[in-house]
Amino acid sequence: MRPTLRLLLSAVVLSLLGSLSLTAAAADTRTKIVNAANGEVGQGETPPGSNCNPYGACESWCAHFATWTWRKAGSDIPNYGFTGDIYTWGRRKGRAHSGNSGMKPGDIVLYGTGPQNTSTSLHTGVVVATGNGKITTVEGNSHDKVQKLGPFDPKHAKNAGRPGNIYGWVSAQ
Protein backbone atom coordinates (compact mmCIF):
# COMPACT_ATOMS: atom_id res chain seq x y z
CA MET A 1 0.00 0.00 0.00
CA ARG A 2 1.27 3.44 -0.87
CA PRO A 3 2.48 5.55 2.07
CA THR A 4 0.00 8.38 1.31
CA LEU A 5 -2.98 6.02 1.26
CA ARG A 6 -1.75 4.25 4.41
CA LEU A 7 -1.42 7.61 6.18
CA LEU A 8 -4.92 8.65 5.08
CA LEU A 9 -6.46 5.37 6.24
CA SER A 10 -4.65 5.62 9.57
CA ALA A 11 -6.03 9.13 10.07
CA VAL A 12 -9.58 7.94 9.30
CA VAL A 13 -9.29 5.01 11.72
CA LEU A 14 -7.89 7.23 14.49
CA SER A 15 -10.66 9.75 13.91
CA LEU A 16 -13.33 7.05 14.17
CA LEU A 17 -11.77 5.63 17.33
CA GLY A 18 -11.72 9.10 18.86
CA SER A 19 -15.41 9.55 18.04
CA LEU A 20 -16.21 6.20 19.59
CA SER A 21 -14.46 7.09 22.83
CA LEU A 22 -16.29 10.45 22.98
CA THR A 23 -19.60 8.67 22.35
CA ALA A 24 -18.74 6.08 25.00
CA ALA A 25 -17.85 8.87 27.46
CA ALA A 26 -21.19 10.60 26.80
CA ALA A 27 -23.06 7.33 27.27
CA ASP A 28 -21.09 6.65 30.46
CA THR A 29 -21.99 10.09 31.87
CA ARG A 30 -25.67 9.56 31.09
CA THR A 31 -25.59 6.10 32.67
CA LYS A 32 -23.96 7.50 35.81
CA ILE A 33 -26.65 10.19 36.08
CA VAL A 34 -29.47 7.67 35.61
CA ASN A 35 -27.93 5.29 38.14
CA ALA A 36 -27.47 8.09 40.67
CA ALA A 37 -31.11 9.19 40.26
CA ASN A 38 -32.56 5.67 40.39
CA GLY A 39 -30.45 4.86 43.43
CA GLU A 40 -32.14 7.62 45.43
CA VAL A 41 -35.78 6.65 44.78
CA GLY A 42 -37.57 6.65 48.13
CA GLN A 43 -35.14 9.02 49.86
CA GLY A 44 -37.23 11.45 51.88
CA GLU A 45 -36.91 14.54 53.99
CA THR A 46 -35.63 14.37 57.55
CA PRO A 47 -37.80 15.07 59.42
CA PRO A 48 -40.75 14.50 57.05
CA GLY A 49 -42.28 17.74 55.75
CA SER A 50 -39.23 19.85 56.67
CA ASN A 51 -37.65 20.24 53.19
CA CYS A 52 -34.37 19.10 54.85
CA ASN A 53 -32.67 16.72 52.45
CA PRO A 54 -29.24 15.24 51.71
CA TYR A 55 -28.76 17.22 48.46
CA GLY A 56 -28.72 20.84 49.63
CA ALA A 57 -30.24 23.41 51.97
CA CYS A 58 -33.51 22.92 53.86
CA GLU A 59 -35.64 24.46 51.10
CA SER A 60 -37.54 23.30 48.04
CA TRP A 61 -35.05 20.76 46.80
CA CYS A 62 -35.97 19.34 43.39
CA ALA A 63 -33.20 21.40 41.73
CA HIS A 64 -30.70 20.41 44.42
CA PHE A 65 -31.47 16.76 43.70
CA ALA A 66 -31.25 17.09 39.89
CA THR A 67 -27.92 18.92 40.02
CA TRP A 68 -26.62 16.43 42.61
CA THR A 69 -27.16 13.57 40.13
CA TRP A 70 -25.11 15.43 37.53
CA ARG A 71 -22.30 16.20 39.97
CA LYS A 72 -22.21 12.50 40.96
CA ALA A 73 -21.50 11.81 37.27
CA GLY A 74 -18.69 14.40 37.15
CA SER A 75 -20.52 17.49 35.85
CA ASP A 76 -19.39 20.92 37.00
CA ILE A 77 -22.96 22.19 37.44
CA PRO A 78 -23.41 24.17 40.69
CA ASN A 79 -25.78 23.04 43.44
CA TYR A 80 -28.76 25.15 42.42
CA GLY A 81 -31.82 25.61 44.62
CA PHE A 82 -33.90 27.33 41.91
CA THR A 83 -34.98 25.31 38.87
CA GLY A 84 -34.72 28.27 36.48
CA ASP A 85 -31.01 28.55 37.27
CA ILE A 86 -30.48 25.11 35.75
CA TYR A 87 -31.95 26.33 32.44
CA THR A 88 -29.90 29.55 32.59
CA TRP A 89 -26.72 27.53 33.27
CA GLY A 90 -27.59 25.24 30.36
CA ARG A 91 -28.12 28.22 28.05
CA ARG A 92 -24.66 29.58 28.97
CA LYS A 93 -23.17 26.15 28.21
CA GLY A 94 -25.10 25.76 24.92
CA ARG A 95 -27.06 22.80 26.30
CA ALA A 96 -30.50 24.30 27.05
CA HIS A 97 -33.42 23.49 24.76
CA SER A 98 -36.87 25.03 24.74
CA GLY A 99 -39.81 22.75 24.17
CA ASN A 100 -40.77 19.30 25.28
CA SER A 101 -39.20 16.81 22.90
CA GLY A 102 -35.77 15.37 22.20
CA MET A 103 -34.76 14.49 25.75
CA LYS A 104 -32.49 11.53 26.47
CA PRO A 105 -31.76 9.66 29.68
CA GLY A 106 -29.66 11.85 31.97
CA ASP A 107 -31.14 15.13 30.76
CA ILE A 108 -32.94 17.48 33.16
CA VAL A 109 -36.51 18.57 32.31
CA LEU A 110 -38.04 21.79 33.63
CA TYR A 111 -41.74 22.28 34.36
CA GLY A 112 -43.64 25.55 34.13
CA THR A 113 -43.63 28.34 31.55
CA GLY A 114 -40.04 29.62 31.69
CA PRO A 115 -36.96 30.15 33.82
CA GLN A 116 -37.72 33.71 34.97
CA ASN A 117 -38.81 33.13 38.58
CA THR A 118 -40.40 30.68 41.01
CA SER A 119 -43.86 31.42 39.60
CA THR A 120 -42.77 30.37 36.08
CA SER A 121 -40.19 27.65 36.76
CA LEU A 122 -41.99 25.24 39.05
CA HIS A 123 -40.17 21.93 39.28
CA THR A 124 -37.55 19.73 37.67
CA GLY A 125 -36.72 16.09 37.14
CA VAL A 126 -34.03 13.82 35.70
CA VAL A 127 -34.99 11.76 32.64
CA VAL A 128 -34.13 8.11 33.34
CA ALA A 129 -35.82 6.43 30.37
CA THR A 130 -37.34 7.28 27.00
CA GLY A 131 -39.35 5.24 24.54
CA ASN A 132 -42.50 5.22 22.44
CA GLY A 133 -42.72 9.02 22.69
CA LYS A 134 -42.76 8.94 26.50
CA ILE A 135 -40.29 9.71 29.26
CA THR A 136 -39.78 8.43 32.79
CA THR A 137 -38.28 10.81 35.33
CA VAL A 138 -36.87 10.65 38.82
CA GLU A 139 -37.73 13.80 40.75
CA GLY A 140 -36.65 15.11 44.11
CA ASN A 141 -39.14 16.82 46.43
CA SER A 142 -42.04 15.02 44.81
CA HIS A 143 -44.42 14.56 47.75
CA ASP A 144 -41.44 15.16 50.08
CA LYS A 145 -39.28 12.40 48.64
CA VAL A 146 -37.47 11.17 45.54
CA GLN A 147 -39.97 9.47 43.21
CA LYS A 148 -39.86 7.74 39.85
CA LEU A 149 -42.70 8.99 37.63
CA GLY A 150 -43.93 7.77 34.29
CA PRO A 151 -43.75 6.87 31.63
CA PHE A 152 -45.70 9.89 30.45
CA ASP A 153 -46.02 11.97 27.30
CA PRO A 154 -43.71 14.99 27.74
CA LYS A 155 -46.01 17.07 25.53
CA HIS A 156 -48.77 16.66 28.13
CA ALA A 157 -46.83 16.56 31.41
CA LYS A 158 -49.41 18.53 33.40
CA ASN A 159 -52.17 16.14 32.33
CA ALA A 160 -49.93 13.31 33.60
CA GLY A 161 -49.93 14.85 37.08
CA ARG A 162 -46.74 16.89 36.88
CA PRO A 163 -46.86 20.44 38.35
CA GLY A 164 -46.81 22.02 34.89
CA ASN A 165 -45.94 21.31 31.30
CA ILE A 166 -42.30 21.05 30.27
CA TYR A 167 -40.94 24.40 29.07
CA GLY A 168 -37.43 23.17 28.41
CA TRP A 169 -34.66 20.79 29.19
CA VAL A 170 -30.90 20.75 29.59
CA SER A 171 -28.78 18.12 27.90
CA ALA A 172 -26.40 16.08 30.02
CA GLN A 173 -23.88 16.22 27.16
Secondary structure, DSSP 8 states (H G I E B T S, - for coil): --HHHHHHHHHHHHHHHHHHHHHHHHHHHHHHHHHHHHTTTT-B-SSTTS--BTTBSSS--HHHHHHHHHHHTT------SSHHHHHHHHHHTT-EEESS----TT-EEEEES-SSSTTTEEEEEEEEEEETTEEEEEEEEETTEEEEEEEE-GGGTGGGT-SS-EEEEE---
